[in-house]
């Protein structure tokens, strides 16, 4: 995985919205994200959101 400037990493970690944060964290960890990864992440986020509303 390529090295990114510290300012860029800090900016990425400053994102707090769940969906974008999930995508950014996955890309920083693995270097890419697939549509399958996005689908699975979306389902997990939806479940968490539904549990919080109950």
C-alpha positions in Angstrom: 0.0 0.0 0.0 1.3 3.5 -0.8 2.5 5.8 1.9 0.3 8.8 2.4 1.3 12.2 3.9 0.4 12.5 7.6 -1.9 15.4 6.8 -3.9 13.3 4.5 -4.2 10.4 7.0 -5.3 12.9 9.7 -7.9 14.3 7.4 -9.2 10.7 6.6 -9.4 9.9 10.3 -11.3 13.1 11.0 -14.3 11.8 9.0 -17.1 10.8 11.4 -20.1 9.9 9.2 -20.4 6.1 9.4 -20.7 5.2 5.8 -17.8 7.4 4.4 -15.7 6.5 7.5 -16.2 2.8 6.8 -15.1 3.2 3.2 -12.1 5.3 4.0 -10.9 3.0 6.8 -11.2 0.0 4.6 -9.3 1.7 1.8 -6.6 2.8 4.2 -6.3 -0.7 5.6 -6.5 -2.8 2.4 -5.8 -0.3 -0.4 -9.1 -0.9 -2.1 -12.8 -1.7 -1.6 -15.0 -3.9 -3.7 -18.7 -3.5 -4.4 -19.2 -6.7 -2.3 -17.3 -5.1 0.6 -19.5 -2.0 0.2 -22.6 -4.1 0.2 -21.6 -6.0 3.4 -20.6 -2.7 5.1 -23.9 -1.1 4.2 -25.8 -4.0 5.7 -23.8 -3.9 8.9 -24.3 -0.1 9.2 -28.1 -0.5 8.6 -28.3 -3.1 11.3 -26.5 -0.9 13.8 -28.7 2.0 12.9 -31.9 0.0 13.3 -30.8 -1.3 16.7 -30.1 2.3 17.9 -33.6 3.4 16.8 -35.3 0.7 18.7 
